[in-house]
Amino acid sequence: MRKTNFADATAAPTSLPSDDAVLDRFQFAALLKVDPRTIYRWHLSGEGPRRVKVGKQVFYRGTAIREWLASNETSPRKPVQAAPRSLSPRRMSRAMNRRRRSAA
């Protein structure tokens, strides 16, 4: 049985695989530009796309990868406006004292 290492992933696709393509975890990691250990952790925790096990090898189908990517798609968030600057306790007490003096 041939062992796969990360060096073999240099031939991994640079675009999404076709629906009938099958990638091993190293090729899948190269596609996403993440470490293969990340893919392995996803596998252990049940995250990531559906997978196919053949013996000890784990493979990812092109359709599963596309579905998983689509389900994780998000839209950009609106820019967050800065909250109004609050006064420090010292400035707050000074402001309150000024108000009291001007009201008297």
C-alpha positions in Angstrom: 0.0 0.0 0.0 1.3 3.4 -1.0 1.7 6.0 1.8 0.8 9.5 0.9 2.7 12.5 2.3 2.2 16.2 2.1 4.8 16.5 -0.7 2.4 14.6 -3.0 -0.2 17.3 -2.5 1.7 19.7 -4.7 -0.2 18.1 -7.6 -3.5 19.0 -5.9 -6.1 21.0 -7.9 -6.1 24.7 -7.5 -9.8 25.0 -8.3 -12.8 23.1 -7.0 -12.8 19.5 -8.0 -15.4 18.2 -10.4 -18.4 16.3 -9.0 -17.0 12.9 -9.6 -13.5 13.7 -8.4 -12.2 12.1 -5.2 -9.5 13.8 -3.1 -7.4 12.4 -0.2 -6.9 14.5 2.9 -3.6 15.9 1.6 -5.1 17.1 -1.7 -8.1 18.5 0.2 -5.8 20.3 2.6 -3.8 21.8 -0.3 -7.1 22.9 -2.0 -8.1 24.8 1.1 -4.5 25.9 1.9 -4.6 24.5 5.4 -2.4 22.0 7.1 -3.4 18.3 6.6 -3.6 18.0 10.4 -6.5 20.4 10.3 -8.3 18.1 8.0 -7.5 15.2 10.3 -8.8 17.1 13.3 -12.0 17.9 11.4 -12.4 14.2 10.6 -12.0 13.2 14.3 -14.5 15.9 15.5 -17.0 15.2 12.8 -16.6 18.5 11.1 -15.9 19.2 7.5 -17.5 17.6 4.4 -18.9 14.1 4.3 -16.1 11.5 3.7 -15.6 8.0 2.4 -13.4 5.6 4.2 -11.8 2.8 2.2 -9.8 0.7 4.7 -7.8 3.2 6.7 -7.8 5.8 3.9 -10.2 8.8 4.0 -11.4 10.4 0.8 -13.6 13.4 0.0 -15.9 13.5 -3.0 -16.1 16.6 -5.1 -19.9 16.9 -4.5 -19.4 16.7 -0.7 -16.7 19.4 -0.8 -18.9 21.7 -2.9 -22.0 21.2 -0.6 -19.9 21.8 2.5 -18.4 24.9 1.1 -21.8 26.2 0.1 -23.2 25.5 3.6 -20.4 27.5 5.2 -20.9 30.5 2.9 -21.5 33.7 4.7 -22.2 37.3 3.6 -20.0 40.2 4.7 -21.1 41.9 7.8 -22.1 45.5 8.0 -19.3 47.7 9.4 -19.7 48.2 13.1 -20.0 51.8 14.2 -17.9 52.8 17.1 -19.8 53.1 20.4 -20.1 56.6 21.8 -17.2 57.4 24.0 -18.2 57.2 27.6 -16.8 59.5 30.3 -14.4 58.2 32.8 -15.7 58.3 36.4 -13.5 61.4 37.2 -14.8 63.3 34.1 -18.3 62.3 34.9 -18.1 63.7 38.5 -16.6 66.9 37.1 -19.4 67.3 34.6 -22.0 66.6 37.3 -20.3 69.2 39.6 -20.4 71.8 36.8 -24.1 71.2 36.3 -24.8 71.6 39.9 -22.8 74.8 40.2 -24.5 76.3 37.1 -28.0 75.3 38.3 -27.4 76.9 41.7 
